[in-house]
Amino acid sequence: MAQNKTVKTEHSVTNFINAIDNEARQADCFELNSLISNQTGLSSKMWGSAIVGYASYHYKYESGHEGDAPLVGFASRTNALVLYLAVDFATKKDLLQKIGKHKLGKSCVYIKQLADVNINVLRLMITDSVAYLKNKYIG
């Protein structure tokens, strides 16, 4: 079975964020890193070369595919900040209606900047997503 390409590394989160060439995005990433760490009590690690992740869980799908992933994470992409959350948790649909400007992927929420979203709603999304994944995969 193929190995996951995105795995936890020892690269520096601070160096990764400092290398972002957009100062506003860089500031948002530092703020998001702090917000997630404070909200979850978890420290950040680099996953691959471009994802900042917090803790991890081991998943195994019915197909037999399995691997490790961060409980929550984010990345800075060209056009957006990407928030990696659980695909489905009980409050997700309701919170997405309250969070502010965003686009949605399967398990990702895309935002242009932190100023576009309600930070208190974001905190709830992070907490609920982490709790869901811990309950489902860690027990």
Secondary structure, DSSP 8 states (H G I E B T S, - for coil): ----S--B----HHHHHHT-S-HHHHHHHHHHHHHHHHHH---EEEETTTEEEES-EEEE-TTS-EEEE-SEEEEE-SS-EEEE--S--TTHHHHHHHHBS-EE-SSEEEES-GGGB-HHHHHHHHHHHHHHHIIIII-
